[in-house]
């Protein structure tokens, strides 16, 4: 019986470790998604600005 309790204790510890690792990965993934969205927004803004400048240059 004592072996079983030790096994369960070890299993719970391992499960906690896996849950902690999954949470860290999730946070990192969300940070990467946010960074990508920000970069996409910056690229879109830069593209619009460039298009505007090119349009103005073509009309001068």
C-alpha positions in Angstrom: 0.0 0.0 0.0 2.8 2.4 0.8 4.4 1.8 -2.6 1.0 2.7 -4.2 0.9 6.0 -2.2 4.4 6.8 -3.1 3.6 6.1 -6.8 0.5 8.4 -6.6 2.6 11.1 -5.0 5.3 10.9 -7.7 2.6 10.8 -10.4 0.9 14.0 -9.0 4.3 15.7 -8.9 5.0 14.8 -12.5 1.5 15.9 -13.5 2.1 19.3 -11.8 5.4 19.7 -13.7 3.7 19.0 -17.0 0.9 21.4 -16.2 3.4 24.1 -15.3 5.4 23.5 -18.6 2.1 23.6 -20.6 1.2 26.9 -19.0 4.7 28.4 -19.8 4.4 27.2 -23.4 0.9 28.7 -23.7 2.1 32.1 -22.4 5.1 32.0 -24.8 2.8 31.1 -27.7 0.4 34.0 -26.9 3.4 36.4 -26.7 4.5 35.2 -30.1 1.0 35.6 -31.6 0.8 39.1 -30.2 4.2 40.0 -31.6 3.2 38.6 -35.0 0.0 40.6 -35.0 1.8 43.7 -34.1 4.4 43.2 -36.9 1.6 42.5 -39.4 -0.1 45.8 -38.3 3.2 47.7 -38.7 3.7 46.2 -42.2 0.2 47.1 -43.2 0.6 50.7 -42.0 4.0 50.9 -43.8 2.4 49.6 -47.0 -0.4 52.2 -46.8 2.1 55.0 -46.1 4.3 53.9 -49.0 1.3 53.7 -51.4 0.2 57.2 -50.3 3.7 58.6 -50.9 4.0 56.9 -54.3 0.6 58.2 -55.3 1.6 61.8 -54.3 4.9 61.4 -56.2 3.1 60.3 -59.4 0.8 63.4 -59.3 3.6 65.9 -59.0 
